């Protein structure tokens, strides 16, 4: 959930727990599509969070728990204050204890209605709440207790929520992500200026027509739409955290079409830039 400028996010883990665990208190943010080599679990406690995982859009509310698998493109949008438990478990750590981790997907659906699955999800959430308490008070023996809860959670994930994938699917996905990472990093480094289709296609080592189809299939939006969404994430941040005039913020992040900006902003956040800014004052 935390903002990173590169689409591939490097997870900063604790040296003593080997994972990243924190209580997220988000006043407002938009994080464009990105991925990381870590399984991410988000357990909403207050407010709501809009999430897009590949092409699926959904909103989680208090009591909902969702999981985003490693190397899966996802984005988040918070338009009002929220609070959530966030746990990110690097694949490199998990594979020490789950040898076939590269062949597994974890399926944790917050909309599930099956009583057995609901019970298993509730058990997982209870462990997360216990981890939060231990992390907050940090008693003597904190590491032992936290790690015992972490391994209990890993055991539950492996036995209650994992499914096996075909190796051919894994190989193709890795190739696509490697190529896409080059493209998204290039956008992150150059988003403040106009990037032509010919230029970005060359970065991906693809012909322009094939690149357009590849990008739309993997990202769910066109290259131009993504470039503007990426700019929008920085614009939203500056809008709620500074008093700079809107036109100054737009120029800072390379958004030159004000009419398009207003339309995109309204579509993403449901209000005008002025209304959003006023709601945070």
Secondary structure as UniProt FT lines:
FT   TURN            15..17
FT   STRAND          20..26
FT   STRAND          29..35
FT   STRAND          38..46
FT   STRAND          48..53
FT   TURN            54..55
FT   STRAND          56..61
FT   TURN            62..63
FT   STRAND          65..68
FT   TURN            70..71
FT   STRAND          74..78
FT   STRAND          82..90
FT   HELIX           91..94
FT   TURN            95..97
FT   TURN            99..100
FT   HELIX           101..103
FT   STRAND          104..106
FT   TURN            110..111
FT   HELIX           115..137
FT   TURN            140..141
FT   HELIX           142..160
FT   STRAND          162..164
FT   HELIX           167..190
FT   TURN            191..192
FT   HELIX           197..203
FT   TURN            204..205
FT   HELIX           208..219
FT   HELIX           223..241
FT   HELIX           246..252
FT   TURN            253..254
FT   HELIX           258..269
FT   HELIX           273..279
//
